Amino acid sequence: MKLGQWLGGLRARRDGAGELDRARVADAVDRIVALSPHLRMARRYEARLAPAAAAALRYVDGIVDAVPPAREASAAAWATDPYIHAFFAGADSVAPALSRSRDLRAFFEQNPGLPEVHAVLGMAMQEKRTLGVALEGETMRRDVVQETITFSDHQVRICGRSEPELRDEIVRRLVVQLGLQGMARYAAEQTRRGLLENERALLRTRLALLERKGAGVGGLVGARLAEDEERAGADELARLQDAMADNDAQIQRLGLRSEALDRELAEVCAVLADPAAHLFVQTRHCVLNKMNVVLPPERRDGGEDVVFQVAQVPTVPPQARAFTLVRVARADMCSATVLLDEAARLLG
């Protein structure tokens, strides 16, 4: 089945995620193949990638749809918006944190007539349990266990001229991330193949030396080995033969080198077709007070609902980072001079 035929059938079908636009699936396939152009030489690469890319799009669409609408990120919003108040330590920290983003500044420069940019705000998140003070009825207690959430390391990397454009870009990048993970799995497989082949060469060398034992000076003069030495040599020979058989079986499971292209495409398709196993994004719903203390649902006086997403980033070691959508006005961006003064102040 060719890509056009499969996409035609897909366009005519609907599921719980709604109708998928054939152009979006084709674009996803093109973006993934662009990461590793030699995949175009694999058999039926389009027809094999298209259904996997469609599955990834459905899953990622659900993640992005769950992200709350973009909120104004400004010093003025810090006083009135519980989200911005929770994400930033103070009103005077909002503009400098956003203005330090090279991607955001570059986007404004590339769109000189744009008064406002929609962006993804990513943050490190730290959760702590401490002893604090809380009012229980009419009694003030000083030994209450409290959970606080703080946000730091504010980063803006993805920007858009509008919120729909931004959400589309997030979907595209997440699907590409899944494609990269599939390629990384294949690369790890090839690294393992190399290690196994090196191990096999060493085993063969040891096996050859053991089988030829006695063919040197001992064999020349007809020396005899002690019974325990013969038994140890036989045991070692059996172990080496078992290790060789296990090594060969593992290499066979990795497939022939001539099938490498198809196996790489298969790994990419496998990850795209099962995105939930490789892309972890959780929606967090908290009730926070002005000090970012998490309040229980039954005692939410002075607290506000704050919803944000937490993504597991595939770094070494893995990281969990919170993110949300924001709107940043050009007029609220700090100048380079202000940023230099801010850096000098922080450095003391």
Secondary structure as UniProt FT lines:
FT   HELIX           3..12
FT   TURN            16..17
FT   HELIX           22..35
FT   HELIX           37..41
FT   TURN            43..44
FT   HELIX           45..65
FT   STRAND          71..72
FT   HELIX           75..80
FT   HELIX           82..87
FT   HELIX           91..93
FT   HELIX           94..99
FT   HELIX           102..110
FT   TURN            112..113
FT   STRAND          116..136
FT   TURN            137..138
FT   STRAND          139..160
FT   HELIX           163..211
FT   TURN            212..214
FT   HELIX           217..221
FT   HELIX           227..253
FT   HELIX           257..259
FT   HELIX           260..273
FT   HELIX           275..277
FT   STRAND          281..288
FT   TURN            290..291
FT   STRAND          293..294
FT   TURN            297..298
FT   TURN            301..302
FT   STRAND          304..313
FT   STRAND          319..329
FT   HELIX           330..332
FT   HELIX           336..347
//
